[in-house]
Amino acid sequence: MRRIKGIIVHHSAGPDAWTYEDIDRVHWARGFEGCGYHFIVEASGRIRMGRRLDLMGAHASRHNEGTIGVCFIGSFEGGLSVPDAQWAAGVSLVRDLCRQFEIGAADVLGHKETKATACPGFEPEAFRAALRALIGPEETS
């Protein structure tokens, strides 16, 4: 297993109806070896496994090594909010990954914190705040 030191959160910037299969198809077309994200959180809150965790992702250039890519289906730019079920599922997933890999909330980044992009559309600090509310202060360093 590769060493995991962080998680990067994304949005697909596509239609809310997209699924893992749509992301996988688009990434193959872009020349990736299939879905570049490790997890996809669909609008319904359904979580789909993408790329295996033991493989480096293709989701944040220059930041793929040692990170897990989690993508929320949809576009959340311009103040659009993540559906409640999707938000809850994504926060719960990332909480579990933080526990599994001993990652603090501070090491959960929005894609826009690694490069000039609007992704994930929502504010990464709001996501970290929701995460901290679930995992408790002793696990958030």
GINOR-V541452 format. One record per helix or strand of 2 or more residues. SS is the DSSP state (hx for helix, st for strand). FROM is the first residue (numbers start at 1). LEN is the number of residues. Records with the same first field share a line. If there is no record, write none. Layout:
# GINOR-V541452
SS->FROM-LEN + FROM-LEN
This chain:
# GINOR-V541452
st->6-6 + 39-3 + 47-3 + 67-6 + 108-3
hx->20-10 + 77-3 + 84-18 + 105-3 + 111-3 + 124-12 + 137-3
